[in-house]
Amino acid sequence: MREGAVPGESHEARLKRMRIRSWRRGIKEMDLVLGPFADARLADLDAGDLDLYDRLLAENDQDLLTWVLGTVPAPDWAALLLSGIADFARTRLAG
């Protein structure tokens, strides 16, 4: 079974669960980073990236924030996905 998967969960239910978890984090800053990213990009991610995103959602918000901000290097498994999330957040805030 893939990481983060819920037995019997449909693709649509998985996306919905992940969107909700993206918007309801422990700290508001991560809500504002992950929520819009999930709304705009989750449906476009392939199965492997969805598994990584699910794994990312299980991480501590304080760690996620330092990784997104670049103040602490992200773990290898999450680096590429977090880079895309950070780029999305910067572009969104700049525009």
C-alpha positions in Angstrom: 0.0 0.0 0.0 1.3 3.5 -0.8 2.4 5.8 2.0 -0.4 7.9 3.4 -3.0 5.9 1.7 -6.3 5.0 3.3 -7.6 1.5 2.5 -10.4 1.8 -0.1 -9.9 5.5 -0.6 -10.8 6.7 -4.1 -8.6 9.1 -5.9 -11.1 11.9 -5.5 -11.5 11.2 -1.8 -7.7 11.2 -1.4 -7.4 14.6 -3.1 -10.2 16.0 -0.9 -8.6 14.7 2.3 -5.2 16.1 1.3 -6.8 19.5 0.5 -8.4 19.7 3.9 -5.2 18.7 5.6 -3.4 21.4 3.6 -5.7 24.1 4.8 -5.9 22.9 8.4 -2.4 22.8 9.6 -1.0 23.6 13.0 0.2 27.1 12.1 -1.5 29.6 9.9 1.7 30.2 7.8 1.6 26.6 6.6 -2.2 26.9 5.9 -1.4 29.9 3.6 1.4 28.0 1.8 0.0 24.5 1.5 -3.7 25.4 1.1 -3.5 27.4 -2.1 -0.9 25.0 -3.5 -3.2 22.0 -2.9 -6.2 23.8 -4.5 -4.2 24.7 -7.6 -1.8 21.8 -8.1 -2.9 18.6 -6.3 -5.0 17.3 -9.2 -2.0 17.7 -11.6 0.4 15.6 -9.4 1.2 12.1 -10.5 0.8 9.2 -8.1 4.4 9.4 -6.9 4.2 13.1 -6.1 0.9 12.6 -4.4 2.6 10.0 -2.2 5.3 12.4 -1.4 2.8 15.2 -0.6 0.9 12.8 1.7 4.2 12.1 3.5 4.9 15.8 3.7 1.5 16.4 5.3 2.5 14.1 8.1 5.5 16.3 9.0 5.7 18.9 11.8 4.7 22.4 10.7 7.7 24.0 12.3 10.0 21.8 10.2 7.9 22.3 7.1 8.1 26.1 7.5 11.9 26.1 7.9 12.2 23.9 4.8 9.9 26.1 2.7 11.7 29.2 3.8 15.0 27.6 3.1 16.4 28.4 6.6 17.0 24.6 7.1 17.7 22.2 4.2 14.8 20.0 3.3 15.3 16.3 3.5 16.4 14.7 0.2 13.0 12.9 -0.3 11.1 16.2 0.0 13.5 18.7 -1.6 12.1 18.8 -5.1 8.5 18.9 -4.1 9.2 21.6 -1.4 11.0 23.7 -4.0 8.0 23.6 -6.2 5.7 24.5 -3.3 8.0 27.4 -2.3 8.1 28.7 -5.9 4.3 28.5 -6.1 3.9 30.5 -2.9 6.4 33.2 -3.9 4.8 33.6 -7.4 1.4 33.8 -5.8 2.5 36.4 -3.3 4.3 38.4 -5.9 1.4 38.5 -8.3 
